[in-house]
Amino acid sequence: MPEQNKKPLIKNKKVIKDLFVLWLALAALSCAAINLHISLNKLGQKEEE
């Protein structure tokens, strides 16, 4: 019986790790998109001047 109780905990930990990794990846992509947007705006302002 104790072995059966341990298996769901391991699955839950894997799910939590996967969600955390996905969250980190989304955060990194969001930062990259914002950075690109700001860089493109700066380039656009330089061309207008």
C-alpha positions in Angstrom: 0.0 0.0 0.0 2.7 2.6 0.8 4.1 2.2 -2.7 0.8 3.1 -4.3 0.6 6.3 -2.3 4.1 7.4 -3.5 3.4 7.1 -7.2 0.8 9.9 -7.5 3.1 12.2 -5.5 5.9 11.6 -8.0 3.6 12.3 -10.9 2.4 15.5 -9.2 6.0 16.6 -8.8 6.7 16.0 -12.5 3.6 18.0 -13.5 4.6 20.9 -11.2 8.2 20.8 -12.6 6.8 20.8 -16.2 4.5 23.7 -15.5 7.3 25.6 -13.9 9.6 25.0 -16.9 6.8 26.1 -19.3 6.2 29.2 -17.2 9.9 30.1 -17.3 9.9 29.5 -21.1 6.8 31.8 -21.6 8.4 34.5 -19.3 11.6 34.4 -21.4 9.7 34.6 -24.7 7.7 37.5 -23.3 10.8 39.4 -22.3 12.4 38.7 -25.7 9.3 40.0 -27.5 9.2 43.2 -25.3 12.9 43.7 -25.8 12.5 43.3 -29.6 9.5 45.7 -29.6 11.5 48.4 -27.7 14.5 47.9 -30.0 12.4 48.3 -33.1 10.8 51.4 -31.7 14.2 52.9 -31.1 15.3 52.1 -34.6 12.1 53.7 -36.0 12.7 56.9 -34.0 16.3 57.2 -35.3 15.1 56.9 -38.9 12.5 59.6 -38.4 15.0 62.1 -37.0 
